[in-house]
Amino acid sequence: MSQQISPLAGKPAPSSILVDIPQLLAAYADLKPDPAVPAQRVAFGTSGHRGSSFERSFNEAHILAISQAICEYRRSKGIDGPLFIGADTHALSQPAFENALEVLAANGVEAMISSGGEYTPTPAVSHAILVHNKGRTNGLADGIVITPSHNPPDNGGFKYNPSNGGPADSDITKWVENRANALLEGGLKDVRRMPYAQARKAATTHEHDYLNNYVADLANIVDFDVIRSAGVHMGVDPLGGAGVHYWAPIADRYKLDLTVVSSVVDPQFAFMSVDWDGKIRMDPSSKYAMQRLIGLKGKYDVAFACDTDHDRHGVVTRSSGLMEPNHYLSVLIDYLFRHRPQWGANAAVGKTVVSTALIDRVAKRLGRRLYEVPVGFKWFAPGLFDGSLGFGCEESAGASLLRRDGTAWATDKDGLVPALLSAEMTAREGKDPGELYARLTGELGKPYASRVDAVATPAQKAKLTKLSPDQLQTHLLAGEKIEQVLDKAPGNGAAIGGIKAIAANGWFAARPSGTEAIYKIYAESFKSEEHLQALLKEAQGIVDAALA
């Protein structure tokens, strides 16, 4: 069950695979989910509820039910401040936004919608929540982000961010999920709702200038003076995402040499090159999806892209092309903790269990505590909120960090800031991040890593989630003694929803995706490509046995 690369991968998207937008929107309004069918119920994965209207997994009924459940959750917890709501450029995001506002207004919730209907990146919502809540103990704000992240054009997504600004933890999502499904089962009769035109004019609906508030504050997290004085020549590809109109104001305000490669917004995302599996996916860490920017690498000192809700980053350097997320994150951590003197001495380095072990080596050399958690950015939100974490990251190119003064910036993933920091480090170090990575691995060892994705049924995913250390039935991993087998994360003791086996010079982890019908096997060797392949082969055997 290894990864099958599509013959379309990396090529321009043919018209035959483009989604029919009118049909998609009609399905959203017309198709009714059956709550008796598990795949058609509300289900919060690692990043909210996601699905496609064609599959009856993301339809009007879901959004009305989830929005009502969020209103009831807020009331139960005494959250009575404004709710910041933003949406990305996926076709299903606009009708979902309208439905959510109909419910929020009918429930008397103060909803902060973007000025002029501007698209809103995930980090701009998180940032707005934290700015509002700073120094407050009552009238606290929370938020909703309508996005399926980098997922294909026929997908929709709906996330709730509580008052700490980060993704909701599982206690909250379980409450919202259960209540939303009860509302679905009751035929939505307990959902309060008013017509959109009325909701738009309601006394509780207010416009908020997310774009200028976010852009004006960026100088408190990125050193634009050093970028500007070094004359770093930058390129950015917003991939038709929610931050598409943020980059020109950033360049203008901070007088940067920054070219926006394309500002096209197209709900079919027809400008994309096709991802590994023959689908369109706006993934800035995929060499297949990032063909447009990779082709321009010689034109810029450093270039970058973000996914559709701008909570992930991809960095393309002149020296090495598109960097693996793990490579760039290792360099970024090494750089930041050396150049942020106001971060507290106890500010830790946060990573997920499937992120590179090079980060462990970097943290050790920096003398920083490592905080290793399961996959899901929600685990970093409390530490980024109180400053006990300087930086938190996922191997899938998601990260956030503290402001330069050591206070909270955004407790959800921010794609724009790590992208801009690639220019800051290029300016200050006189080397691009690709060259800095070569230097880092020369000092700490070079990792060889791979991830294999394979299709999995819900039943197979459930089996993988319950894998335990005693199911390994071996003491060796690619010829080395297994030192540790984890089913819980060392940082916080939370279940990792899979398994991780660690030897002296390599490790593997296997876990089901929280958002797609696949499972993932991760492996990393500090020896060689051959050793990596041996790790992957043994991991595959263990997974196959578990699924049999």
HELIX and SHEET records of a PDB file:
HELIX    1   1 SER A   15  ILE A   17  5                                   3    
HELIX    2   2 ILE A   21  ASP A   30  1                                  10    
HELIX    3   3 PRO A   38  GLN A   40  5                                   3    
HELIX    4   4 SER A   53  GLU A   55  5                                   3    
HELIX    5   5 GLU A   60  LYS A   77  1                                  18    
HELIX    6   6 SER A   93  ALA A  106  1                                  14    
HELIX    7   7 SER A  115  GLY A  117  5                                   3    
HELIX    8   8 THR A  122  ASN A  133  1                                  12    
HELIX    9   9 SER A  170  GLU A  185  1                                  16    
HELIX   10  10 TYR A  196  LYS A  201  1                                   6    
HELIX   11  11 TYR A  210  ASP A  217  1                                   8    
HELIX   12  12 LEU A  218  ASN A  220  5                                   3    
HELIX   13  13 PHE A  224  ALA A  230  1                                   7    
HELIX   14  14 TRP A  247  ARG A  253  1                                   7    
HELIX   15  15 GLN A  291  ILE A  294  1                                   4    
HELIX   16  16 LYS A  297  LYS A  299  5                                   3    
HELIX   17  17 PRO A  325  HIS A  339  1                                  15    
HELIX   18  18 LEU A  358  LEU A  366  1                                   9    
HELIX   19  19 PHE A  377  TRP A  379  5                                   3    
HELIX   20  20 ALA A  381  ASP A  386  1                                   6    
HELIX   21  21 LEU A  416  GLU A  429  1                                  14    
HELIX   22  22 PRO A  433  LEU A  444  1                                  12    
HELIX   23  23 PRO A  458  THR A  465  1                                   8    
HELIX   24  24 PRO A  469  GLN A  471  5                                   3    
HELIX   25  25 GLU A  529  LEU A  547  1                                  19    
SHEET    1   A 7 PHE A  44  GLY A  45  0                                        
SHEET    2   A 7 GLY A  48  SER A  52 -1                                        
SHEET    3   A 7 ASN A 155  ASN A 161 -1                                        
SHEET    4   A 7 ASP A 142  ILE A 146 -1                                        
SHEET    5   A 7 LEU A  83  ALA A  87  1                                        
SHEET    6   A 7 ALA A 111  SER A 114  1                                        
SHEET    7   A 7 THR A 205  HIS A 208  1                                        
SHEET    1   B 5 ASP A 257  VAL A 260  0                                        
SHEET    2   B 5 HIS A 233  ASP A 237  1                                        
SHEET    3   B 5 VAL A 302  CYS A 306  1                                        
SHEET    4   B 5 HIS A 313  THR A 317 -1                                        
SHEET    5   B 5 GLY A 321  LEU A 322 -1                                        
SHEET    1   C 4 LEU A 370  VAL A 373  0                                        
SHEET    2   C 4 ALA A 348  THR A 352  1                                        
SHEET    3   C 4 LEU A 389  GLU A 394  1                                        
SHEET    4   C 4 GLY A 398  LEU A 401 -1                                        
SHEET    1   D 5 TYR A 448  VAL A 455  0                                        
SHEET    2   D 5 ILE A 518  SER A 525 -1                                        
SHEET    3   D 5 GLY A 506  PRO A 512 -1                                        
SHEET    4   D 5 ALA A 495  ALA A 503 -1                                        
SHEET    5   D 5 GLN A 484  LYS A 488 -1                                        
SHEET    1   E 2 LEU A 476  LEU A 477  0                                        
SHEET    2   E 2 GLU A 480  LYS A 481 -1                                        
END                                                                             
